[in-house]
């Protein structure tokens, strides 16, 4: 169970780092898939901030996996699950795509909670 949790957490970390890099390299294209009804125009600063945040979140998870026991990783994954929850709520608040809000961000949060439980109960 712990090996499965580490594999899933590694995929989450790699995925969020990849997403962050895309926000830095191609912010407009990445923003279109986020789920907002209106994409801010005139600057890419917001998306660059999001990219940096996503890379940092992924690296914190990598650091926890390298330096801590599985209980620490479980708590880190659980704490980081709040970010896709807020992304989902922001999209819903601004009348964005409900499919993206629930299907991307909500599902990511749910998967992260399951992964954290695998670590914490394993």
Buried (B, 14 or more C-beta within 10 A) or exposed (E): EBEEBBEBBEEBBEEBBEBBBBBBEBBEEBBEEBBBEEEEEEEBEEBBEBBEBBBEBBBBBBEBBEEEEBEBBBBBBBBBBEBBBEBBEBBBEEEBBEEBBBEBBBEBBBBBBEBBBBBBEB
